[in-house]
Amino acid sequence: MPIVLVTRPKDDAEEFVSALASRGFECAHVPTIEIAPIADWQTPNLAACDGIIFTSVNAVRCFIPALLAREPNSLSRLRHLTHYAVGEKTLRALRECGIESALCADEANADHLANLLKTRGISGKRFLFACGNRARSVIPTVIAQNGGVCDELVVYETRDVSAQNLEKLKTLLACKDVEWASFFSPSAAASFFNALRNFAFPSRLKFAAIGKTTQAAIEAMGFRVDAVASVPSAEALAEAIASATRKTA
């Protein structure tokens, strides 16, 4: 039975693992990044904001609960702001935190969210961008170019693959049944390929990406992407891997 290497943090991988299992794949789980909340960010002045932008589930989880712990009465102020989310999972994370109303980009990437911001109007508005330390510059750049103000608030840190997990990766990749390595973010891909810069990948190993942004990051490092999800979801990526596997069987 072919094995798929799952590189995303374990808490976020259950849906993907289940989707792969339903298609006859086994999974080997080795996170290539670690998400660490930042505790000492400065509490923003919500009264000065017109909207809050989230481009990941991690940003929601590391910002809203921490803010409510600091200021228990701030939920009502949060709810009166316009919230912008990348993808359905980020939207669901907001709802889990008590934010029922949010605008969601058609596709789960920053470029589509930037287009949504432009259609809603940017000029003269101030936005809070809750993000990680490796967030792309797309959102702040678009806001600045269209006459708005973007306050970036880094609420979590993305850390590269640990030494322990690096050794696990090398051992797994030597296993003949590992046929795929899957990636859900450019950060996860970059950490993987940079850590294994001098590693000789077996010719059987194929790479799968959650979307075009992650695909581009992998290709920029000189590797071919053999499967890309039709839409940015765990189910779609599992199906893309299954379809590509059937074609080469």
C-alpha positions in Angstrom: 0.0 0.0 0.0 1.5 3.4 -1.0 2.4 5.7 1.8 1.9 9.5 1.8 4.2 11.7 3.9 2.1 14.3 5.7 4.1 17.3 6.6 1.6 19.6 8.3 1.2 19.9 12.1 -0.6 16.9 13.5 -3.6 18.8 15.0 -4.4 20.0 11.5 -3.9 16.8 9.6 -6.8 14.6 10.7 -9.1 15.4 7.8 -6.4 14.8 5.3 -5.3 11.5 6.9 -8.9 10.3 6.8 -9.4 11.3 3.2 -6.3 9.5 2.2 -7.2 6.4 4.2 -10.6 6.2 2.4 -8.7 6.0 -0.9 -6.4 3.2 0.2 -3.3 5.2 1.3 -1.3 4.9 4.5 0.1 8.0 6.1 3.4 8.8 7.7 3.2 12.0 9.7 6.3 14.2 10.2 5.6 17.9 10.6 8.1 20.1 8.8 7.0 23.2 10.6 5.9 24.1 14.1 3.4 26.8 15.0 4.3 28.6 18.2 2.0 31.4 19.6 3.6 34.6 20.5 2.6 35.8 23.9 3.9 39.4 24.1 2.1 41.2 21.1 0.7 44.6 21.9 -3.1 44.7 22.3 -4.5 46.6 19.3 -6.9 49.5 19.5 -10.0 47.9 17.9 -11.9 51.2 17.9 -9.4 52.5 15.3 -10.0 49.5 12.9 -12.4 49.2 10.1 -11.7 45.5 9.5 -9.5 42.6 10.6 -7.9 40.2 8.2 -7.0 36.6 8.8 -5.1 34.5 6.2 -4.8 31.3 8.3 -6.5 29.3 10.9 -3.4 29.7 13.1 -3.8 33.5 13.1 -7.4 33.1 14.3 -6.5 30.6 17.0 -3.5 32.6 18.2 -5.2 36.0 18.2 -8.9 35.9 19.3 -8.6 33.6 22.4 -5.6 35.5 23.6 -7.3 38.8 23.1 -10.4 37.7 25.0 -8.2 36.4 27.8 -6.7 39.8 28.1 -9.9 41.8 27.6 -13.0 39.6 28.3 -15.4 42.3 27.2 -13.8 42.8 23.7 -15.9 40.2 21.9 -18.7 42.7 21.3 -16.2 45.2 19.7 -14.8 42.4 17.6 -18.2 41.4 16.3 -18.9 45.0 15.1 -15.8 45.0 12.8 -15.7 43.5 9.3 -13.7 40.3 9.3 -12.0 38.9 6.2 -11.0 35.3 5.9 -9.0 33.1 3.6 -10.8 29.8 3.0 -13.6 27.9 4.6 -11.4 26.5 7.4 -10.4 30.0 8.5 -14.1 31.0 8.4 -15.0 28.1 10.6 -12.2 28.9 13.0 -13.7 32.4 13.4 -17.2 31.0 14.1 -15.7 28.7 16.7 -14.3 31.9 18.4 -17.7 33.6 18.4 -17.4 35.6 15.1 -20.4 34.6 13.1 -20.2 37.0 10.3 -17.1 37.2 8.0 -16.3 37.8 4.3 -14.5 34.9 2.7 -12.4 34.9 -0.5 -13.6 32.6 -3.3 -10.2 30.8 -3.2 -8.1 30.2 -0.2 -5.1 32.4 -0.9 -4.0 35.9 -0.2 -4.3 37.1 -3.8 -8.1 36.3 -3.9 -8.6 37.9 -0.5 -6.8 41.1 -1.7 -9.2 41.2 -4.6 -12.1 40.9 -2.2 -10.7 43.8 -0.2 -10.5 45.9 -3.3 -14.2 45.2 -4.2 -15.3 46.2 -0.7 -13.2 49.4 -0.8 -9.8 50.1 0.8 -9.2 53.9 0.5 -9.3 55.7 3.8 -9.8 52.5 5.9 -7.5 51.0 8.5 -7.1 47.2 8.7 -5.6 45.0 11.4 -3.7 42.0 9.8 -3.3 39.2 12.4 -0.6 37.0 10.9 2.5 34.8 11.4 6.1 35.9 11.1 6.3 34.5 7.6 3.2 36.0 6.2 3.3 37.0 2.5 3.4 40.7 1.8 0.4 40.6 -0.6 -2.2 42.0 1.8 -0.2 44.9 3.2 1.0 45.9 -0.2 -2.5 45.9 -1.8 -3.9 47.9 1.1 -1.1 50.5 0.9 -1.4 50.8 -2.9 -5.1 51.5 -2.6 -5.0 54.2 0.0 -5.5 52.2 3.1 -3.5 51.6 6.3 -2.5 48.1 7.3 -1.3 47.4 10.9 0.4 44.0 10.9 0.2 42.1 14.2 2.4 39.0 14.3 0.7 36.6 16.7 2.5 33.3 15.9 5.9 32.1 14.8 6.5 29.4 12.2 9.5 27.3 13.1 11.4 25.0 10.8 11.7 21.3 11.1 13.3 20.1 14.3 16.5 18.0 14.3 14.5 15.0 15.6 11.9 15.2 12.8 14.7 15.7 10.2 16.1 12.3 11.1 12.6 10.8 10.9 12.2 12.3 7.4 15.5 10.8 6.2 14.5 7.4 7.6 11.0 7.5 6.0 12.2 8.7 2.6 14.5 5.7 2.5 11.4 3.4 2.8 10.4 2.1 -0.6 6.7 2.4 0.1 6.8 6.2 0.6 5.6 7.5 -2.8 4.3 11.0 -2.0 5.3 14.0 0.1 2.4 16.4 0.6 2.5 20.1 1.5 -0.2 22.5 2.7 1.9 25.7 2.7 4.9 27.3 1.1 6.5 27.4 4.6 6.2 23.7 5.1 7.7 23.0 1.6 10.5 25.4 2.2 11.4 23.9 5.5 11.4 20.4 4.0 13.5 21.1 1.0 16.0 23.4 2.8 16.5 20.9 5.6 17.1 18.1 3.0 19.2 20.3 0.6 21.9 17.7 0.3 19.6 14.6 0.5 19.3 12.4 -2.6 15.5 12.0 -3.1 14.5 8.6 -4.5 13.2 8.8 -8.1 9.8 7.2 -7.0 9.0 10.2 -4.7 6.4 12.5 -6.0 5.2 15.9 -4.6 1.7 17.2 -4.0 0.5 20.7 -3.2 -2.7 22.1 -1.7 -2.8 25.0 -4.2 -1.0 27.1 -6.7 0.9 29.2 -4.2 2.4 26.1 -2.6 3.0 24.6 -6.0 5.0 27.7 -7.1 7.1 27.6 -3.9 8.1 23.9 -4.6 8.8 24.6 -8.3 10.9 27.6 -7.4 13.2 25.2 -5.5 13.6 23.2 -8.6 11.2 20.3 -8.0 8.2 19.1 -10.1 4.8 19.0 -8.5 2.8 15.9 -9.6 -0.5 16.6 -8.0 -2.3 19.9 -7.1 -5.7 20.1 -5.4 -8.5 21.4 -7.6 -9.7 23.5 -4.7 -7.7 24.1 -1.5 -9.1 21.4 0.7 -7.8 18.2 2.3 -10.4 16.2 0.4 -9.3 17.7 -2.9 -5.6 17.1 -2.3 -6.3 13.5 -1.4 -8.2 13.0 -4.6 -5.5 14.7 -6.7 -2.9 12.3 -5.2 -5.2 9.3 -5.8 -5.9 10.4 -9.4 -2.2 10.9 -10.2 -1.4 7.5 -8.6 -4.0 5.7 -10.8 -2.5 7.3 -13.9 0.9 5.9 -13.2 -0.2 2.5 -12.0 
